Amino acid sequence: MLDETLLDDPEALARADRRGLLRGAAEAGARVRTAARHAAEAGIAELRPDGRPRAVLVAGAGTAANGVTDLISALAGAGAPVARLHPTGVAPAAGALRWALPGWAGSLDLLLVITIDGGEPGLDLLAEQAYRRGCTVVAVAPRSSPLAEGVGGRHGLVVPMATPPHEAYEEETVGAGPGALWALFTPLLALLDRVGLLEAPPEALELVADRLDRTAERCGPAIATYSNPAKTLAAELTDSLPLIWTEGTGAAPAGRRFAAVLAELAGRPALAAELPEALPAHGVLLAGDFAAGADPDDFFRDRVEEPQALRARVVLLRDRPAGGLTAAPAARELALGHDTPISELEPEEGTELESLAELLAITEFAAVYLALATPATPS
């Protein structure tokens, strides 16, 4: 059960936030600026590619790597296929994850290696394999990490991962934490802008950082719940099974990322799907055991020993619809027809990257508030 009194007590939130999640969320804009500077210093702005890669392969561990791959794929569109290389197993001797290139990968392809750790020997071996195959290799990893030292200067280009402003000499401690995603994602935006797969020039990245800063001000712990979109969303999701329905290019990966951080940071299950496919995919959940009217609350239930069952709640994340075409009215009609409550988020006007940044920031703040204000969740 969410402790809503904690949401409006900044000092109590600070005491509960032993992992520094709120600070990490607030510093996302700063991480974008630092990461953009590292990319420029690494020479990405001076690259003169011969053309677009045939395919973009992304390798890394954890939800941040998965989120980055999803975001790149959405933004690149039909420019080139984007695929994540999942670990193929564990090396028997070292017990470490290992990766392998697909058989067709070669000199026309681009391998992106991203890690907040930099100590995975399997990624170093993958980069070496890609180099032998003729792939272009670009890595984003902590400065002076084994991966950065192994790849840099020999097998490809390394961009140092932007560290949190408050702990410039400490390692990232939360793989899915706010800020880690942008530290990995920003240099790749700059790179893919240079190879022509998407548009993310330096001025666009500055706008993203500004949008993240403004969103952090709106969602910060000092802002009361009634005017704080992230706290409001966290409060609405208490005792709920979030059905995250998305509409728009940027909203889709933001919704999937929200489901991932709800699980990893707050220990909450959630399901994400894109409209209009979400309607048949999740429609049965609105009428089954998770429906608002299913198994009505028993007056004699022990509120301590028998927690309230989860009930479905639709979370509608939307970009501004192109051409006025939208499935949102049908989504609202389906949900309300089953007495299912709806939470809606739609970003302010701006570029596609700005809208994406705002949705990612609000939902990550919401996941953090759920993590901190739910007593059963360790923080």
Buried (B, 14 or more C-beta within 10 A) or exposed (E): EBBEEBBBBBEBBBEBBEBBBBBBBBBBBBBBBBBBBBBBEBEBBEBEEEEBBBBBBBBBBBBBBBBBBBBBBBBBEEBBEBBBBEBEEEEEEEEBBBBBBEEEBBEBBBBBBBBBBBBBBBBBBBBBBBBEBEBBBBBBBBBEBBBBBBBBEEBBBBBBBBBBBEEEEEBBBBBBBBBBBBBBBBBBBBBBBBBBBBEBEBEBBBBBBBBBBBBBEBBBBEBEBEEBBBBBBBBBBBEBBBBBBBBBBBBBBBBBBBBBBBBBBBEBEBBBBBBBEBBEBBBEBBBEEBBBEEEEEEEEEEEEEEEEEBBBBBBBBBBBEEEEEBBBEEBBEBBEEBEBBBBBBBBEEBBBBBBBBBBBBBBBBBBBBBBBBBEEBEB
